[in-house]
């Protein structure tokens, strides 16, 4: 009652219902967690044994930490430079923060490659980059960087032809790496050259959005937008290929040198060509999506291939532990810091809505 007038009570608004994730997505997440848990359980004894040698790092002269840190920092700098070239931008801060955050997530979460890629896409979109251009650039950078990794064994061919003794296992790994490198470079070339293939991918995405997600077909179509974005990235890479190729190569070579310096730091002296072949094999193991960042698989596999290269088992374990501290564990907090700084700078800028 107010002044003798009965106030009408407005009907209470119906509580908003938060859409629940599809059952298939929940099942996939649970399945991924189960697979990851089983994989981590299998590699856990090896990890415990490896980290049990952590106190032995006290015997490593601390001055060795500086070049390893600098080399890993140079590897990250090269991938940022490659991303800048593909995006045709001078935004060092935004590119570096997006890459550090996505890299940390991909290494910290089960099946984190998809999460890390999606996070980089969102951060680049928030920075003002067009969505299809960002996704196309990230795909091109990933293909070029991975192809460069598997082409590295070619650098070892002269030494092998001139009589360097290589175990059959390492030689088979080098041949497989070369084949994979050619395959990836061929695929990347097709995507950069063929309008038909890119439009086919776009039409497939259009069909998925319209038929599976039950959303209106995007306008303009994703096929047209992907071709336009591909042309933009191709033009950017073509204009700066003299910087793009060294950046992709530098990303892998600096990472390899960090491993080699780690071996020197623990007192191991082995032919760098053999270490290069072992590095390629170990890096391939990190792409196994069963555990985050190949955790456990890389440590065990890289230790094994280093022993094939002539490193003693004790030195191999210690060197891999030192190398992974800088290449795997240190970038995790760096990604968290990058994410926080990025959000503070872009707190008032929302992620652009995806056209649908």
Residue pairs with C-beta under 8 A, 6 or more apart in sequence:
1 7
32 110
32 111
33 110
35 110
35 290
36 110
36 111
36 290
36 291
36 292
39 290
39 291
39 296
39 297
40 291
40 295
40 296
42 296
43 291
43 295
43 296
43 297
43 299
43 300
44 296
46 296
46 299
46 300
47 295
47 296
47 299
50 299
50 303
50 317
50 320
50 321
51 321
53 317
53 318
53 321
54 321
56 318
57 318
57 321
57 322
60 265
60 266
60 318
60 322
61 265
64 261
64 262
64 264
64 265
65 326
67 261
68 258
68 261
68 262
68 265
68 322
68 323
68 326
69 326
69 330
71 254
71 255
71 257
71 258
71 261
72 254
72 255
72 258
72 326
72 327
72 330
74 250
74 254
75 250
75 251
75 252
75 254
75 255
75 258
76 96
76 99
76 100
76 251
76 331
78 246
78 247
78 248
78 250
78 251
78 254
79 99
79 141
79 145
79 247
79 251
80 92
80 95
80 96
80 99
81 243
81 247
82 141
82 144
82 145
82 244
82 247
82 248
82 251
83 95
83 98
83 99
83 137
83 138
83 141
84 90
84 91
84 92
84 95
85 236
85 237
85 240
85 243
85 244
85 247
86 137
86 138
86 140
86 141
86 233
86 236
86 237
86 244
87 95
87 124
87 129
87 133
87 134
87 137
87 233
87 236
88 232
88 235
88 236
89 95
89 129
91 127
93 342
93 345
94 123
94 124
94 127
94 342
95 124
96 338
97 123
97 338
97 339
97 341
97 342
98 119
98 120
98 123
98 124
98 127
98 342
99 120
100 331
100 334
100 335
100 338
100 339
101 116
101 119
101 120
101 123
101 335
101 336
101 338
101 339
101 342
102 116
102 117
102 119
102 120
102 123
102 335
103 116
103 331
103 335
104 116
104 331
104 332
104 334
104 335
104 336
104 338
104 339
105 112
105 115
105 116
105 119
105 335
106 112
106 113
106 115
106 116
106 117
106 292
106 293
107 116
107 292
107 293
107 295
107 328
107 331
107 332
108 292
108 293
108 332
109 115
109 116
109 292
110 291
110 292
111 289
112 292
112 293
113 289
117 138
120 134
120 138
121 131
121 134
121 135
121 138
122 351
123 342
124 134
124 138
125 131
125 134
125 351
125 352
126 346
126 349
126 350
126 351
126 352
127 346
129 137
130 229
131 352
131 354
132 222
132 225
132 226
132 228
132 229
133 229
133 232
133 233
135 229
136 226
136 229
136 230
136 232
136 233
137 229
137 233
137 236
139 191
140 188
140 191
140 192
140 233
140 237
143 184
143 187
143 188
143 191
144 188
144 244
144 248
145 248
145 251
145 252
146 184
146 287
147 181
147 184
147 185
147 188
147 248
148 181
148 248
148 249
148 251
148 252
149 177
149 181
149 252
149 280
149 283
149 284
150 177
150 178
150 180
150 181
150 184
150 280
150 284
151 177
151 178
151 181
151 182
151 185
152 177
152 252
152 253
152 256
152 276
152 279
152 280
153 173
153 174
153 175
153 177
153 178
153 181
153 276
153 277
153 280
154 178
154 181
155 273
155 276
156 164
156 166
156 174
156 273
156 276
156 277
159 271
159 273
160 166
160 171
160 273
164 271
164 273
164 274
166 174
166 274
166 277
167 308
167 309
169 305
169 308
170 274
170 277
170 278
170 281
170 305
170 308
170 309
171 277
173 277
173 280
173 281
173 305
174 277
174 280
177 280
177 281
177 284
180 284
190 197
191 197
191 198
191 230
192 230
192 233
192 234
192 237
195 227
198 223
198 226
198 227
198 230
199 223
199 224
199 226
199 227
200 223
201 223
201 226
202 221
202 222
202 223
202 224
202 225
202 226
202 227
203 221
203 222
203 223
205 222
205 223
205 226
206 217
206 218
206 221
206 222
206 223
209 215
209 217
209 218
209 222
209 356
210 216
210 217
215 356
216 356
218 225
218 355
218 356
219 355
237 244
252 283
255 279
255 283
255 327
256 275
256 276
256 279
258 323
258 326
258 327
259 275
259 279
259 282
259 302
259 319
259 323
259 327
260 272
260 275
260 279
262 319
262 320
262 322
262 323
262 326
263 269
263 270
263 275
263 306
263 311
263 315
263 319
265 319
265 322
266 315
266 318
266 319
266 322
267 315
268 311
268 312
268 315
268 316
268 319
270 306
270 309
270 310
270 311
271 309
271 310
274 309
274 310
275 306
275 309
277 305
277 309
278 302
278 305
278 306
278 308
278 309
279 302
281 301
281 302
281 305
282 298
282 301
282 302
282 305
282 306
285 294
285 297
285 298
285 301
285 302
286 293
286 294
286 297
286 298
287 294
288 294
288 297
290 297
291 297
293 328
295 328
298 324
298 328
299 320
299 321
299 324
302 316
302 320
302 323
303 313
303 316
303 317
303 320
304 316
306 316
306 319
306 320
307 313
307 316
311 319
